[in-house]
Amino acid sequence: MSNAISSPGLLTRLAETGRERISFRLNGQALDALLGDTVLTALLTHSATLRHTEFSGQARAGFCLMGACQDCWVSTESGARLRACSTFLEPGMCLVTTADPAP
């Protein structure tokens, strides 16, 4: 019997499934993740991509996964930029990965 929680995203959670669930918003959509998840983990359990590069429009999902490559920048609804791979998700966080976020 598998403990995996199936998801539509690139990542599938295989362990630590008992942690507290927290809510956040991504491009205006209400989602949830687990307390202690990085923003990158939270987003990639719901999506196959993290963002699209501003240079070519190609899909990105992070590269180095340790905060060195500048590939995982996302924004909060207030415009603050953060590295998804090294920032822990906070309850109620409102994130934007599209050029025109939903209202």
C-alpha positions in Angstrom: 0.0 0.0 0.0 1.4 3.4 -1.0 1.4 6.5 1.2 1.7 8.8 -1.8 -0.8 11.6 -2.1 -1.6 12.0 -5.7 -1.4 15.4 -7.2 -1.8 17.1 -10.6 1.7 18.6 -10.2 5.2 17.7 -11.1 5.9 16.5 -7.6 4.1 13.7 -5.7 4.3 13.7 -1.9 5.6 10.3 -0.7 6.4 11.1 3.0 5.5 13.4 5.8 1.9 13.4 4.8 0.7 14.0 8.4 2.0 17.6 8.7 -0.5 20.4 9.3 -2.3 21.7 6.2 -2.0 25.4 5.5 -3.9 27.5 2.9 -2.3 29.9 0.4 -3.3 31.5 -2.9 -1.6 31.0 -6.3 -2.6 33.4 -9.1 -5.8 34.0 -7.3 -6.7 30.3 -6.7 -7.1 29.0 -3.2 -4.8 26.0 -2.6 -3.2 24.1 0.3 0.1 22.7 1.2 1.8 21.3 4.3 3.4 23.4 7.1 7.2 23.3 6.5 6.9 23.1 2.7 9.0 25.5 0.6 7.2 27.7 -1.8 8.7 25.6 -4.6 7.4 22.3 -3.2 3.9 23.8 -2.5 3.7 25.1 -6.1 5.0 22.0 -7.8 2.6 19.7 -6.0 -0.2 21.7 -7.7 1.4 22.5 -11.1 3.8 21.0 -13.6 5.7 24.3 -13.9 6.8 26.9 -11.4 6.7 29.9 -13.8 7.5 30.9 -17.3 10.7 32.8 -18.0 10.4 36.4 -18.9 12.9 36.1 -21.7 11.6 33.2 -23.8 8.3 32.3 -22.2 9.5 28.7 -21.6 8.3 26.8 -18.6 10.6 26.6 -15.6 10.5 24.3 -12.5 13.6 25.5 -10.6 17.2 24.5 -11.5 19.7 24.3 -8.6 17.1 24.0 -5.8 19.4 25.7 -3.3 19.0 29.4 -4.0 22.0 30.0 -6.2 20.8 30.0 -9.8 18.1 32.7 -9.8 15.7 30.4 -11.7 12.9 30.1 -9.2 11.9 33.7 -8.5 8.2 34.2 -7.9 6.3 37.2 -6.5 3.8 37.9 -3.8 0.6 39.8 -4.8 2.1 42.9 -3.2 5.0 42.7 -5.6 7.8 41.3 -3.3 10.0 38.8 -5.1 11.2 35.6 -3.4 13.2 32.5 -4.2 10.7 29.7 -4.2 13.3 27.0 -3.4 14.6 28.6 -0.2 11.5 30.4 1.1 9.1 28.5 3.4 5.4 28.8 2.6 3.5 30.8 5.2 -0.2 30.4 5.9 -2.3 32.9 3.8 0.6 33.7 1.5 -0.6 35.1 -1.9 1.7 34.2 -4.7 1.8 35.2 -8.4 3.6 33.4 -11.2 1.7 34.8 -14.2 2.0 38.2 -15.8 -1.7 38.9 -15.2 -2.8 37.3 -11.9 -6.5 36.6 -11.4 -8.2 39.3 -9.3 
